[in-house]
Amino acid sequence: MHTAAVVGTGLIGTSIALALTGRGVTTHLIDRDPHSVRIAAARGAGTPAPPSAPVDIAVICVPPSDVARTIAEHQKADLARAYTDVASVKALPHAECLALGCDTAALVGGHPLAGRERSGPLPARADLFQDRHWVLTPTPETSETALNRALELVSLCGAVPVLLDPPDHDRAVALVSHLPHLVASLTAARLLEGEAQAVRLAGRGVRDVTRIAAGDAGLWTDILAANTPAVSALLTQLTADLQRTADALDRLTEGGPEQQDGALADLTDMLRRGSEGRARIATTHGGGGTGSRAVLSVSLGDQDRRLERLLDDVTEARVDLEDLLLPETTASPRGAVELLVAPDVARPLTDALRDRGWAVR
């Protein structure tokens, strides 16, 4: 790939442009907001002007409701030889592309599963997609050339490609992305009603649960509206669980001993199911996993580099470990310790430990 155009210079679009430009791809930035284009260009993301000839691929980085119209507009202008998008819903935009008469042979739906709480070009990062899943949703009419171009894009951005049908994708992200965002937002909204003294007590737990609620409300309205069947079905199931939990708490308050025992059993079952569900997304050592943890192998090195010193340096880097795997034998001072961390802190921790003299791979 030699040339590309990124249409939409928000967080995702600018991050893609930064990754492509960093790999030597001539990248053109297009956005209806000249201020956003100017900032993205100042970040080194590419050229703030459309190309003079069709580029190898155009990446459409707009909300789901705008994807089909934007693709139709740029295909008419012959912007690129292949097209993809980054919307987190795939079936509806594809149906709209068909209705508008888009050339779907040149089109591959896409969705990089990465992001940050802040939006716009300023928080964009070239490594945003490193080792993250990037779903591609080719359809029967998709050409081999377009799919290969999209796969090359994913590779240049350092991501891991996953091929799904559009409906399968939408059901999957409803479960692992759309419902969690909605629940986080509803939980965070309770804080508006909380007393000031209660909110001041908020610690890491509530911050973790509500972190993604800081996303763009307008964008998320667009996303949820485009994936209503899948999200609604999950929300109905969640509502039943919430009602069951509320009933159990009522029985603990007002019921007799037998009712209270049953209520405790129901609460325990709810919490156990949550723990088991959470375990499904935890990467097991050597098991391939889902990418929810990154593994850093750190050599203990010389005798003076003990585990205590390593853990002190991790603490100084302000990173929390998910888990720690010790070498099979403690007799060897050069045994490697494996640190399991969240993917988004793997690179900062690696840099911090290397600055402190550790050998990290």
MOKAHU-V499565 format. One record per backbone hydrogen bond with DSSP energy under -1.0 kcal/mol. NH is the residue of the N-H (numbers start at 1). CO is the residue of the C=O. E is the energy in kcal/mol with one decimal. If there is no record, write none. Layout:
{{NH | CO | E} {NH | CO | E}}
//
This chain:
{{4 | 26 | -2.3} {5 | 57 | -2.0} {6 | 28 | -3.0} {7 | 59 | -2.7} {8 | 30 | -3.2} {14 | 10 | -2.4} {15 | 11 | -1.9} {16 | 12 | -2.5} {17 | 13 | -2.4} {18 | 14 | -2.6} {19 | 15 | -2.2} {20 | 16 | -2.6} {21 | 17 | -2.8} {22 | 18 | -2.2} {24 | 21 | -1.8} {25 | 20 | -2.4} {26 | 2 | -2.5} {28 | 4 | -2.5} {29 | 47 | -3.2} {30 | 6 | -2.6} {37 | 33 | -1.8} {38 | 34 | -2.3} {39 | 35 | -2.0} {40 | 36 | -2.5} {41 | 37 | -2.7} {42 | 38 | -2.2} {43 | 39 | -1.6} {44 | 41 | -1.6} {45 | 40 | -2.2} {47 | 27 | -3.0} {49 | 47 | -2.2} {55 | 79 | -2.4} {58 | 82 | -2.2} {59 | 5 | -3.1} {60 | 84 | -3.1} {61 | 7 | -3.2} {66 | 63 | -2.0} {67 | 64 | -1.0} {70 | 66 | -2.2} {71 | 67 | -2.6} {72 | 68 | -2.7} {73 | 69 | -2.3} {74 | 70 | -2.2} {75 | 71 | -2.7} {76 | 72 | -1.9} {77 | 73 | -1.1} {78 | 75 | -1.2} {79 | 74 | -2.4} {81 | 55 | -2.2} {83 | 106 | -3.0} {84 | 58 | -2.2} {86 | 60 | -1.5} {94 | 90 | -1.7} {95 | 91 | -2.2} {96 | 92 | -2.3} {97 | 93 | -2.2} {98 | 94 | -2.1} {99 | 95 | -2.0} {100 | 96 | -1.8} {101 | 98 | -1.1} {102 | 97 | -2.6} {104 | 102 | -1.5} {106 | 103 | -1.0} {108 | 83 | -2.4} {111 | 135 | -2.3} {113 | 133 | -2.8} {114 | 112 | -1.8} {124 | 121 | -1.2} {128 | 125 | -1.3} {130 | 127 | -1.4} {131 | 158 | -3.3} {132 | 129 | -2.4} {134 | 160 | -2.6} {135 | 111 | -2.5} {136 | 162 | -3.0} {137 | 109 | -2.5} {142 | 139 | -2.0} {143 | 105 | -2.7} {147 | 143 | -2.1} {148 | 144 | -2.5} {149 | 145 | -2.0} {150 | 146 | -2.2} {151 | 147 | -2.6} {152 | 148 | -2.0} {153 | 149 | -1.9} {154 | 150 | -2.3} {155 | 151 | -2.2} {156 | 152 | -2.6} {157 | 153 | -1.6} {158 | 155 | -1.6} {159 | 154 | -2.1} {160 | 132 | -3.1} {162 | 134 | -2.0} {164 | 136 | -2.2} {169 | 165 | -2.5} {170 | 166 | -2.2} {171 | 167 | -2.1} {172 | 168 | -2.1} {173 | 169 | -2.7} {174 | 170 | -1.5} {175 | 171 | -1.3} {176 | 172 | -2.2} {177 | 173 | -2.0} {178 | 173 | -2.9} {179 | 174 | -2.5} {181 | 177 | -2.0} {182 | 178 | -2.1} {183 | 179 | -2.8} {184 | 180 | -2.6} {185 | 181 | -2.3} {186 | 182 | -2.4} {187 | 183 | -2.4} {188 | 184 | -2.6} {189 | 185 | -2.1} {191 | 188 | -1.3} {192 | 189 | -1.3} {193 | 190 | -1.1} {199 | 195 | -2.2} {200 | 196 | -2.0} {201 | 198 | -1.1} {202 | 199 | -1.8} {207 | 203 | -1.8} {208 | 204 | -2.9} {209 | 205 | -2.2} {210 | 206 | -1.9} {213 | 210 | -1.5} {214 | 211 | -1.5} {215 | 212 | -1.5} {220 | 216 | -2.3} {221 | 217 | -2.1} {222 | 218 | -1.8} {223 | 219 | -2.2} {224 | 220 | -2.7} {225 | 221 | -2.3} {226 | 222 | -1.3} {231 | 227 | -2.0} {232 | 228 | -2.9} {233 | 229 | -1.8} {234 | 230 | -1.6} {235 | 231 | -2.5} {236 | 232 | -2.1} {237 | 233 | -1.5} {238 | 234 | -2.5} {239 | 235 | -2.5} {240 | 236 | -1.7} {241 | 237 | -1.7} {242 | 238 | -2.7} {243 | 239 | -2.5} {244 | 240 | -2.2} {245 | 241 | -2.2} {246 | 242 | -2.6} {247 | 243 | -2.5} {248 | 244 | -1.9} {249 | 245 | -2.2} {250 | 246 | -2.1} {251 | 247 | -2.2} {252 | 248 | -1.8} {253 | 249 | -1.4} {254 | 250 | -2.6} {255 | 251 | -1.9} {260 | 256 | -2.8} {261 | 257 | -2.1} {262 | 258 | -1.8} {263 | 259 | -2.3} {264 | 260 | -2.5} {265 | 261 | -2.0} {266 | 262 | -2.1} {267 | 263 | -2.5} {268 | 264 | -2.6} {269 | 265 | -2.2} {270 | 266 | -2.3} {271 | 267 | -2.5} {272 | 268 | -2.6} {273 | 269 | -2.5} {274 | 270 | -1.9} {275 | 271 | -2.2} {276 | 272 | -2.6} {277 | 273 | -2.5} {278 | 274 | -2.4} {279 | 275 | -1.8} {281 | 278 | -1.2} {282 | 279 | -1.1} {287 | 284 | -2.5} {289 | 287 | -1.3} {294 | 341 | -3.6} {296 | 339 | -2.8} {298 | 337 | -3.4} {299 | 359 | -2.1} {300 | 335 | -2.0} {305 | 302 | -1.9} {306 | 304 | -1.4} {310 | 306 | -1.8} {311 | 307 | -2.7} {312 | 308 | -2.0} {313 | 309 | -2.1} {314 | 310 | -2.2} {315 | 311 | -2.3} {316 | 312 | -2.3} {317 | 313 | -1.4} {318 | 315 | -1.8} {319 | 314 | -1.4} {322 | 340 | -3.4} {323 | 340 | -1.4} {325 | 338 | -2.8} {335 | 332 | -1.5} {337 | 298 | -3.1} {338 | 325 | -2.6} {339 | 296 | -3.2} {340 | 323 | -2.4} {341 | 294 | -2.6} {345 | 342 | -1.9} {349 | 345 | -2.3} {350 | 346 | -2.4} {351 | 347 | -2.5} {352 | 348 | -2.3} {353 | 349 | -2.8} {354 | 350 | -2.3} {355 | 351 | -2.1} {357 | 354 | -1.7} {358 | 353 | -2.5} {361 | 297 | -2.3}}
//
